[in-house]
Amino acid sequence: MRQFLKSKILKFFGGMLCFEAFSFFIFKIKPFYDLENYFFILFILLLIFFTLKNPRYGIYLAGAELIVGSQGHLLELTLPFGVLSLRMVIFILVMICSISKAIYQKKINETTFFLRKNFWLSCFACVVVFSLLQAIIKHNEIPNIYADFNNWLYALYLFPMLFYLKNKEDWEVLKKIFIAGTLLIIIKTMFFLFVFSHDLSFGGDIYTWGRTTLWGEFTRIANGSYRIFSQSQIFCLLAFVIFLAQSLKQQKLAKNTFILTALNFFVVITSLSRSFWLAALFMTGLLFIFNFDKKILLKQIFYILSPLAVAILLFLSVVNFPVKGSNEIKGFEMINSRFANEAAVSSRWNQLPILIDGIRQAPLLGHGFGFNITYKSSDPRIKNEKNPEGYYTTYAFEWGFLDFALKFGFLGLFVYLIFILKKIYIILFKRQTKKDFQSNPFLIALTLMILTLIFVHATTPYLNHPLGLGVVISFLVVFNIVQEEHYQIENNRS
C-alpha cells in the first residue's frame, strides 16, 4: 500500500479525479457563469505547448481521456457553428503537433515502411476510404456519413504512436494510465450506484451531469434501483480479464491482483450489460482452458471464484447499506431484470432480419458509411405516445459484425478479420514466433483485450468506436515493436 501511495498510478488517478471534479464544477456554475470556453481555450494552449515539447505527453493525455471520457464530452467548446468535444479537440491538436514534429524530425518515412509490412491493414484502410466515397456517391445522408466515419478517424493516432512510443518505458506509462483510469471508473460507478440506490438529495445534479457529459446511461429498474452503464466500463472488463489471466498464469493470488480483479468485476456486474457478462464468462472459460493444470485444479477454481464472490458482495453492499426502511435485500432483482427485460432483447432481435435484408442488397461491397435502415423497436425510449408503432431509423446497429458487413460488405469484413486474426495467430500459435512474442507482457495483455473486444463486438459495437480502436492501434504498435525485436534476434542467430 505504501508503494502504491508513492506510485505514478496514484498521481495519474489524482489528476483524472481532479479533472472530473472540475467538469462537475463547470456544470454546476454554468447557469450563472458560463466559463467553459475560457477554461477550454487555456487547456488548448497548455496542450499545444506540452505536445510540441514532447508529443508523448499529448498521446498520454489522449489515452487518459479515452479511458475515462466515455463519449468524449467531459468538457465542450461552444462555437458559432456547433460544439467541439474534448476528445475531438485533443485529437486535432495532438495530430497536428505530433505529425508536424515528425515531419521536422524526418520520421514520416516510417509510415510507408509500416504500411508495406502490414498488407492487410493497408487493404482495410482502402476499404474505409472506398466506403466513404461510396456513401457520398450513393447519396447517404451527409450528417450520418460524418457521424459514422468520424469514429474511424481515431485510428489515425496509429502514426504518432508509431513515431513516439517505441520504448518499454513509454508503454509502462500507458499501463499506469490504464490502471489509474479503470480505478477512476470503478470509483465513479460505485459513487453513482450508491447515490441513486439510496436516493440522495443531490442525485438529480449527479444524474444531469452524467447525462450532459454523455458519460453514461442511468436507468431506473426493479425496486427503485438503477442500472449504471457507461461505454468506458469496457476498460474494466478488459482489466478484469488481464488481472484474472495474471492470477492463473502465476498460479498465485497476489493481494493487489486479487483486489483489482474483484473491483473491475464489480463494474462488470454493475453495468448490467449482458454483452459484458457473456464476454467475461467466455474469457474466463478460455483462460481456464489455456491454463488448465490437473494438479492445481482446486486452486485455479479458487483463483477464479474468490474475486467474483468479493465483487458480488461489494455490489450488494453498495446497493443495500446503510439500510433504510425495508429489510429486503436489493440487487438480485436488478440482475434478474436483465434476463427478463424482453423489450431491450427483442429490439436487438428486431434489427436482425432488416440488417440481413440490407446486407443482401450489396453483399460484397456494402452500402458505405451512414446507410440507414428502419426497424420496429419495443424499447420504451422509442415506442411511446409520440411513436406508438415503435419504428426507428438509424445508421448505428447493435450487431457489430453485421454493421461491418452492411457498410463494408463481406469483403471489408473479411479483410478486417484477417488483419487482426493473422496477428493473433502469430502471437499465440505460430511455432517460429510465439516464444518471442509471448515474452512481451504488453502484447499479451493487448491480445487478451482484442479477443475480449471481438466477442463483445458481436452484440455491442466497440471495434468501430474510438474506445475499441484505441485498443486496436495500441495492439498494432506493440506488435510492430515486438516484430522488429524478433527480426533482430533472428538475424543475430543466423
C-alpha positions in Angstrom: 0.0 0.0 0.0 2.9 2.4 0.8 4.4 1.7 -2.6 1.0 2.4 -4.2 0.7 5.8 -2.5 4.1 6.8 -3.9 3.4 5.4 -7.4 2.7 7.2 -10.6 -0.6 5.4 -10.7 -1.9 7.4 -7.8 -0.7 10.6 -9.4 -2.5 9.8 -12.6 -5.6 8.8 -10.7 -5.4 12.1 -8.7 -5.1 14.1 -11.9 -8.0 12.3 -13.5 -10.1 12.8 -10.4 -9.4 16.5 -10.3 -10.4 16.8 -13.9 -13.7 15.0 -13.1 -14.3 17.4 -10.2 -13.5 20.3 -12.5 -16.0 19.0 -15.1 -18.7 18.9 -12.4 -17.8 22.4 -11.1 -18.1 23.8 -14.7 -21.5 22.0 -15.0 -22.7 23.5 -11.6 -21.7 27.1 -12.3 -22.8 27.1 -16.0 -26.3 28.6 -15.3 -24.7 31.5 -13.5 -21.2 31.9 -15.1 -20.5 30.2 -18.4 -16.7 29.9 -18.1 -16.3 26.6 -20.0 -15.0 28.2 -23.2 -12.4 30.2 -21.3 -11.1 27.2 -19.5 -11.2 25.2 -22.7 -9.0 27.7 -24.5 -6.5 27.7 -21.6 -6.5 23.9 -21.9 -5.8 24.1 -25.6 -2.8 26.4 -25.1 -1.3 24.1 -22.5 -1.9 21.0 -24.7 -0.2 22.7 -27.7 2.8 23.7 -25.5 3.3 20.3 -24.0 2.7 18.3 -27.2 5.2 20.4 -29.2 7.7 20.0 -26.3 7.2 16.2 -26.3 4.5 14.5 -28.4 4.3 11.7 -25.9 2.6 14.0 -23.5 -0.2 14.6 -25.9 -0.6 10.9 -26.6 -0.7 10.1 -22.9 -3.4 12.7 -22.4 -5.4 11.3 -25.3 -5.2 7.8 -23.8 -6.3 9.1 -20.4 -9.3 10.9 -21.9 -10.2 7.9 -24.0 -10.4 5.6 -20.9 -12.4 7.8 -18.6 -14.3 10.1 -21.0 -16.8 7.5 -22.4 -18.1 9.5 -25.4 -15.6 12.3 -25.0 -17.7 15.2 -23.7 -16.4 15.8 -20.2 -15.8 19.4 -21.5 -17.1 21.1 -24.7 -16.0 24.1 -26.7 -19.0 26.0 -28.0 -18.5 27.7 -31.3 -20.9 29.6 -33.6 -21.2 26.6 -36.0 -21.6 24.0 -33.3 -19.9 22.2 -30.4 -16.5 20.5 -30.3 -16.0 17.8 -27.8 -12.9 17.5 -25.6 -11.9 14.3 -27.4 -12.2 15.9 -30.9 -10.1 18.9 -29.8 -7.4 16.7 -28.3 -7.3 14.6 -31.4 -7.0 17.6 -33.8 -4.2 19.3 -31.7 -2.2 16.1 -30.9 -2.3 15.0 -34.6 -1.3 18.4 -35.9 1.5 18.9 -33.3 2.9 15.4 -33.4 2.8 14.9 -37.2 4.4 18.4 -37.7 7.2 17.5 -35.3 7.5 14.0 -37.0 7.9 15.7 -40.4 10.5 18.1 -38.9 12.4 15.2 -37.4 12.1 13.2 -40.7 10.2 10.3 -39.1 7.4 10.3 -41.6 9.1 7.7 -43.9 8.4 5.2 -41.1 4.7 5.3 -42.1 5.4 3.9 -45.6 7.6 1.2 -44.2 5.0 0.2 -41.7 2.2 0.0 -44.2 4.3 -2.1 -46.6 4.9 -4.6 -43.8 1.1 -4.7 -43.0 -0.5 -5.6 -46.3 -3.9 -6.4 -44.8 -4.0 -3.3 -42.7 -3.3 -1.2 -45.9 -6.1 -3.2 -47.6 -8.6 -2.3 -44.8 -7.6 1.4 -45.0 -8.5 1.2 -48.7 -11.9 -0.4 -47.7 -12.6 2.5 -45.3 -11.8 5.1 -47.9 -13.9 3.3 -50.6 -16.8 3.1 -48.1 -16.7 6.8 -47.6 -16.6 7.5 -51.3 -19.4 5.0 -51.9 -21.6 6.6 -49.3 -21.2 10.0 -50.9 -21.9 8.6 -54.4 -25.0 6.8 -53.2 -26.2 10.0 -51.5 -26.4 8.6 -48.0 -27.3 11.4 -45.6 -24.3 13.7 -45.0 -24.8 14.1 -41.2 -25.0 10.3 -40.9 -21.9 9.8 -43.1 -19.9 12.3 -40.9 -21.0 10.8 -37.6 -20.4 7.2 -38.8 -17.0 7.9 -40.5 -15.9 10.2 -37.7 -15.3 7.3 -35.3 -12.7 5.8 -37.7 -10.6 9.0 -37.7 -9.4 8.0 -34.3 -7.4 5.2 -35.9 -5.0 7.9 -37.2 -3.4 8.0 -33.8 -1.6 5.0 -35.1 1.0 7.2 -36.7 2.1 9.4 -33.8 2.1 6.3 -31.6 4.4 4.6 -34.1 6.7 7.6 -34.2 7.0 8.2 -30.4 6.0 5.2 -28.4 8.9 2.8 -29.1 10.3 2.0 -25.7 9.2 -0.1 -22.8 9.1 3.0 -20.6 6.5 4.6 -22.9 4.2 1.6 -22.5 4.8 1.4 -18.8 3.4 5.0 -18.6 0.4 4.0 -20.6 -0.1 0.9 -18.4 -0.2 3.1 -15.3 -2.6 5.5 -17.0 -4.8 2.4 -17.9 -4.8 1.2 -14.3 -5.5 4.7 -12.9 -8.3 5.2 -15.4 -10.0 1.9 -14.5 -9.7 2.8 -10.8 -11.5 6.1 -11.5 -14.2 4.3 -13.5 -14.6 1.9 -10.5 -14.9 4.8 -8.0 -17.3 6.8 -10.3 -19.5 3.7 -10.9 -19.6 2.9 -7.2 -20.5 6.6 -6.4 -23.3 6.8 -8.9 -24.7 3.4 -7.8 -24.7 4.5 -4.2 -26.2 7.9 -4.8 -29.1 6.5 -6.9 -29.7 3.4 -4.9 -30.1 5.5 -1.7 -32.0 8.4 -3.4 -29.6 11.0 -2.0 -30.7 14.7 -2.3 -28.0 15.7 -4.8 -28.8 12.7 -7.1 -30.6 15.0 -9.6 -27.4 17.0 -10.2 -25.3 13.9 -10.5 -27.8 12.4 -13.0 -27.9 15.5 -15.1 -24.1 15.9 -15.1 -23.6 12.3 -16.1 -26.1 12.6 -18.9 -24.9 16.1 -20.1 -21.3 14.9 -20.4 -22.6 11.7 -22.1 -20.6 9.6 -19.6 -23.3 7.0 -19.2 -26.9 5.9 -19.0 -28.7 5.6 -15.7 -31.9 3.7 -16.0 -34.4 3.1 -13.1 -35.3 -0.6 -12.9 -36.6 -3.0 -10.4 -37.4 -1.9 -6.8 -36.2 1.6 -7.3 -32.7 0.6 -8.2 -30.7 1.9 -11.1 -28.6 0.5 -13.9 -25.3 2.4 -14.1 -23.9 1.9 -17.6 -21.0 3.7 -19.3 -19.3 2.9 -22.5 -16.0 3.4 -20.6 -16.8 0.4 -18.4 -15.5 -1.8 -21.3 -12.0 -1.0 -19.9 -12.9 -2.5 -16.6 -14.0 -5.7 -18.4 -10.6 -5.7 -20.2 -8.8 -5.1 -16.9 -10.7 -7.9 -15.2 -9.6 -10.3 -18.0 -5.9 -9.2 -17.8 -5.7 -9.5 -14.0 -7.5 -12.8 -13.9 -5.1 -14.1 -16.6 -2.2 -12.9 -14.4 -3.5 -14.9 -11.4 -4.0 -18.1 -13.4 -0.6 -17.7 -15.2 1.4 -17.1 -12.0 -0.6 -19.7 -10.1 -1.0 -17.5 -7.1 -3.4 -14.8 -5.8 -1.3 -11.7 -5.2 -3.1 -9.2 -3.0 -3.1 -6.3 -5.5 -4.1 -8.5 -8.4 -6.9 -10.0 -6.3 -8.2 -6.6 -5.4 -8.1 -5.2 -8.9 -9.8 -8.3 -10.3 -12.6 -8.0 -7.8 -13.1 -4.3 -8.3 -13.1 -4.5 -12.1 -15.6 -7.3 -12.0 -17.8 -5.2 -9.6 -18.1 -2.7 -12.5 -18.9 -5.5 -15.0 -21.8 -6.6 -12.7 -23.0 -3.0 -12.1 -23.1 -2.3 -15.8 -25.9 -4.8 -16.1 -24.6 -5.4 -19.7 -25.4 -8.8 -21.0 -22.7 -8.4 -23.6 -20.1 -7.7 -20.8 -21.3 -10.7 -18.7 -21.1 -13.1 -21.7 -17.7 -11.8 -22.6 -16.5 -12.2 -19.0 -17.8 -15.7 -18.9 -16.3 -16.6 -22.3 -12.9 -15.2 -21.5 -12.9 -16.8 -18.0 -13.6 -20.2 -19.6 -10.9 -19.6 -22.3 -8.3 -18.6 -19.7 -9.2 -21.6 -17.6 -8.8 -24.0 -20.6 -5.4 -22.4 -21.6 -4.0 -22.6 -18.1 -5.7 -25.9 -17.0 -3.5 -27.9 -14.7 -5.0 -31.0 -13.1 -2.6 -30.9 -10.2 -3.8 -27.5 -9.0 -7.4 -27.6 -10.3 -9.0 -26.6 -7.0 -6.6 -23.7 -6.6 -7.4 -22.5 -10.1 -11.1 -22.6 -9.4 -10.4 -20.6 -6.2 -8.4 -18.0 -8.2 -11.5 -17.5 -10.4 -14.3 -17.7 -7.9 -12.9 -15.8 -4.9 -12.6 -12.3 -6.7 -16.0 -12.9 -8.3 -17.6 -13.6 -4.9 -16.0 -10.4 -3.4 -17.3 -8.4 -6.4 -20.8 -9.6 -5.8 -20.6 -8.9 -2.1 -19.4 -5.4 -2.8 -22.2 -4.8 -5.3 -24.8 -5.9 -2.7 -23.2 -3.8 0.0 -23.2 -0.6 -2.1 -26.8 -1.1 -3.1 -28.1 -2.0 0.4 -26.0 -0.3 3.1 -26.8 1.7 5.1 -30.2 0.0 5.3 -33.3 2.3 5.2 -36.9 1.2 5.7 -37.5 -2.2 4.3 -35.1 -5.0 5.2 -35.5 -6.5 1.7 -32.1 -7.1 0.1 -31.9 -5.2 -3.2 -29.5 -6.2 -6.0 -30.5 -9.7 -7.1 -33.7 -8.4 -8.8 -31.5 -5.9 -10.7 -29.6 -8.8 -12.2 -32.8 -10.8 -12.8 -34.3 -7.8 -14.6 -31.6 -8.1 -17.3 -32.7 -11.6 -18.1 -36.4 -10.7 -18.0 -36.1 -7.4 -19.9 -37.8 -8.5 -23.2 -38.0 -5.0 -24.7 -34.3 -4.5 -25.0 -33.6 -8.0 -26.2 -36.5 -8.0 -28.7 -35.3 -4.7 -30.1 -31.9 -6.2 -30.9 -33.5 -9.2 -32.5 -35.9 -7.0 -34.5 -32.8 -5.4 -36.1 -31.6 -8.7 -37.3 -33.8 -9.6 -40.3 -33.8 -5.9 -41.5 -30.0 -5.9 -41.3 -29.7 -9.2 -43.2 -32.0 -7.8 -45.9 -29.8 -4.7 -46.2 -26.7 -6.9 -46.5 -28.3 -9.0 -49.2 -28.7 -5.9 -51.4 -25.0 -5.3 -51.5 -23.2 -8.3 -50.0 -19.8 -7.8 -51.5 -19.0 -4.1 -51.2 -21.7 -2.9 -48.8 -23.6 0.4 -48.8 -20.9 2.7 -47.3 -21.0 4.9 -44.2 -24.2 6.4 -42.9 -26.6 3.8 -44.5 -29.9 3.8 -42.8 -32.4 1.1 -42.0 -35.8 1.3 -40.3 -36.9 -1.4 -37.9 -39.6 -1.8 -35.3 -38.4 -1.4 -31.7 -40.0 -2.4 -28.4 -37.7 -0.2 -26.4 -39.8 2.2 -24.3 -37.4 5.1 -25.1 -38.5 4.6 -28.8 -42.0 3.1 -28.6 -44.1 5.7 -26.8 -47.1 8.1 -27.2 -45.3 10.1 -29.9 -44.3 6.9 -31.7 -46.9 4.2 -30.9 -45.7 1.8 -33.6 -42.1 2.0 -32.4 -40.5 2.4 -35.8 -36.9 3.7 -35.6 -34.5 4.7 -38.4 -30.7 4.6 -37.6 -27.3 4.0 -39.1 -25.8 2.5 -35.9 -26.5 -1.1 -35.0 -26.0 -3.4 -32.0 -24.8 -6.3 -34.2 -21.2 -5.1 -34.7 -20.0 -7.5 -37.3 -23.3 -7.3 -39.3 -22.8 -3.5 -39.1 -19.4 -4.1 -40.8 -21.0 -6.3 -43.5 -23.7 -3.7 -44.2 -21.3 -0.8 -44.6 -18.1 -2.5 -45.9 -19.6 -5.6 -47.4 -18.4 -9.1 -46.6 -15.1 -8.3 -48.5 -14.4 -5.5 -46.0 -15.4 -7.6 -43.0 -13.1 -10.4 -44.3 -10.1 -8.0 -44.7 -10.7 -6.6 -41.1 -10.8 -10.0 -39.5 -7.8 -11.3 -41.5 -5.5 -8.5 -40.4 -6.5 -8.9 -36.7 -6.7 -12.7 -36.6 -3.4 -13.2 -38.5 -1.5 -11.3 -35.9 -3.2 -13.2 -33.1 -2.2 -16.5 -34.8 1.4 -15.3 -35.0 1.4 -14.4 -31.2 -0.4 -17.5 -29.9 0.2 -20.4 -32.3 3.0 -19.9 -34.9 5.8 -22.1 -33.7 8.6 -19.9 -35.1 7.4 -16.7 -33.4 5.3 -17.4 -30.4 8.1 -17.7 -27.9 9.5 -14.2 -28.7 6.0 -12.6 -29.0 4.6 -14.2 -25.8 7.6 -12.9 -23.8 6.3 -9.3 -24.1 3.7 -8.7 -21.3 2.2 -5.6 -23.0 1.5 -7.6 -26.2 -0.1 -10.5 -24.3 -2.3 -8.0 -22.4 -3.4 -6.3 -25.6 -4.0 -9.6 -27.3 -6.4 -10.6 -24.4 -8.1 -7.2 -24.8 -8.5 -7.8 -28.6 -10.0 -11.2 -28.0 -12.5 -9.8 -25.5 -13.5 -7.0 -27.8 -14.1 -9.4 -30.7 -16.5 -11.3 -28.5 -18.2 -8.1 -27.2 -18.4 -6.6 -30.7 -20.7 -9.4 -31.9 -23.6 -7.8 -29.9 -22.3 -4.4 -28.7 -20.2 -2.4 -31.2 -16.8 -1.4 -30.0 -14.3 -2.2 -32.8 -15.7 0.6 -34.9 -15.7 3.1 -31.9 -12.8 5.1 -30.6 -12.8 3.1 -27.3 -12.2 -0.1 -29.3 -10.0 1.4 -32.0 -7.7 2.8 -29.2 -7.0 -0.8 -28.1 -6.6 -2.0 -31.7 -4.0 0.6 -32.7 -2.1 0.1 -29.4 -2.1 -3.6 -30.2 -0.7 -2.9 -33.7 2.1 -0.6 -32.4 3.3 -3.0 -29.8 3.1 -5.9 -32.3 5.3 -3.9 -34.6 7.8 -3.2 -31.8 8.0 -6.9 -30.9 8.2 -8.0 -34.5 11.2 -5.8 -35.1 12.9 -7.2 -32.0 12.1 -10.7 -33.2 13.7 -10.0 -36.6 16.8 -8.6 -34.8 17.0 -11.8 -32.7 16.7 -14.0 -35.8 19.4 -12.0 -37.6 21.7 -12.4 -34.7 21.1 -16.1 -34.5 21.9 -16.5 -38.2 
